[in-house]
Amino acid sequence: MIRKEDVYNIGRLGKPHGVKGETSFWFSDDVFDRMDADYLVLEIDGILVPFFIEEYRFRSDDLAFVKFEDIDTEDRARELTGCNVYFPREDSDADEDHLAWSEIVGYQVIDAQSGAPLGVIRGVDDATINTLFDVTTLDGDELLIPANAELITEVDRKARRVTMNIPEGLLDLG
């Protein structure tokens, strides 16, 4: 059984493309191409299911058309529309020096100064020039923290923690 903590979100499936089972795949991380993945994990009714890739081709920097094994008709592809797509953390090309922002969603943020936990990264907002971590605090509030590699002092992949030097005054905002 695939567990949510063993994978990370890399995109979402869109509408079918053509009549032979190909579907559009909007992605935020092209790790599936860099790592020559055999399969992707789709979330179907809350269950994580592996789907083996027959072939794919890029349409743009964030859109690919993907054909999964045993999905051979437009109707079968339509059943997958809207599914979140995940990639196994263990197959990622991340190392201590390189970790995709999408991989740390779900990690706990620790303040390097106090050692105190601040909350959990629920998303990464890269809609503007300044990428931000969307953090849900321990109190349930939302906190936006600059996602700047220079602020990160440590990433503990096993413990799923990111230790950061939080800019002075940031925690006082809001």
N, C-alpha and C positions, 0 to 999 in steps of 0.2 A: 504494500500500500504506500502510495506517495503522500508524504506529509507536506503541508504548506511551508514549514520552515526549511524544507530541503530544496525548495525551488524559489525563483524570484520572477516577478512579472516583467515580461519584455514586450508586451503588446496585446493586441485584440484583433480578432478576425472580423472582417467586414462581409460584404455581400459576395455571393458566388460570382465568378468571372467565367463566362462561357457556360457550356452545357456538359462538360466532361468531368466535373467535380473540382475544378480549380476554384480557389477562394482568395479574396484579397486579405492581406495581412499587414496591418498598421503596426509598426514596431518602433520601440524607443532604443533598442540595443540590438545590433546585428551580430551578436555572439554566435548565433546559430550558423552564420556563414563563416565567421573567423575560425570556429572550432569544427566545421564540417559535421554538424550534428546529424545523427540518424533519426532522431525523433524530437518532437516538442510535446509539452504537456498542456492539455486543454482542461479548463474547468467546466465541467458539465453537471448542472444541478448540484453544485457544491462538491463534486467529486473530481479529483485530479486524475486524468486519464492520459496515458501516452499515446500519441499518434505518430506513426512512422512516416517520414517525408519521402515521397516518391521523387519529387523535383520541385524546384522553385526558381523564380527569376525576379530580378529587381525591376521595379517600375520607376522608383525615385529613391531618395535618401531615407525615406521612412515608410515606403510601401513596396511590398513584394506580392507576387501571386504564388501561392503554394498549392501543391497537389499532394494530398495524403493518400497512402495506400488504402485500398478498399472504399474510398470515397470517389465514386465513378459517375455520379449524376449531379445535375444542378440541384435537385431536391435534397440529396444527401448533404451537399455542401451548404445548402440553405439552413439545415438543422444546426450547423456550427456557427452561424452568424451571431456575432456578439460575444462569443466565448473569449474569456481572458486566456492569454497564452503565456506559459511559464517555461523557464529553462532550469535544468538541474544545477544547483550550486556546485556540486562536486565536478561537473564537466566544464565549468566556467574557466576562462583563461586568466582569471584574476590572480594576482599574486600580492605580496606585501606592498609593492610599489604602485600597483594599478588595480583599482577596484571601480567598476562602473557605479554611478550614482544609483541606478535602479537596483543594484545588488544589496544596498544597505537599507532599503525600505524594510521596516520591522526591527531595525537595530535600536538599542537604547542609547541615548545621548548622555554622556557623563561630562560634567563641568570639570575641566582640568584643574582649576584653581581650588575648588572646594572638595572635589571628589564625589560630589552629590549627583545622583541621577536627576535629569531634567525632564525626561519623557521619552517617547518612542517616535521614530521617524515614520510618518504615515504616507509621505509622498515627497516628490522632488518637483518643485516648480521651476521649469526652465523656459517659461514663456517670455521672460525678459532677459536682458543682457546679464543681470545678476541672478545666478541660480540660487534657489533657496530650499532649505529643508523645511517641510511642513511637519512640525512636531506637535504631538498631543502630549501636554504636560501631565504630571501625576494628578493634578487637580481637574483634568479634563479640558483645560483651556487649549487654545491653539497658539503656537509660537512659531514664528518664522526666523530661521537662523541662516545666515549666509553659508552656502555650500562651497566654501573656499578651502582648497587643499592645504593652504598655509595655516588655517585655523585648526586643522585636525592633527592631534599629537599622537594618537594611537588608534588602530583599528584591530579589535580582537574578534576574529571571525568565529572562533569556537564559542565564545561567550555572547556573540552578536551585540557588541558594544562599540561605540565610537566615542573617544575622548576628545574634547574640543576646548580650545581657548576661546571662550565666549567673549565677544567684544564688550568692554566696560559699558554699563548702562543698558545693554540690550534686554536684560531680564527685568529691568525696571519699567520698560515700555508696556503700554496696554492698559 
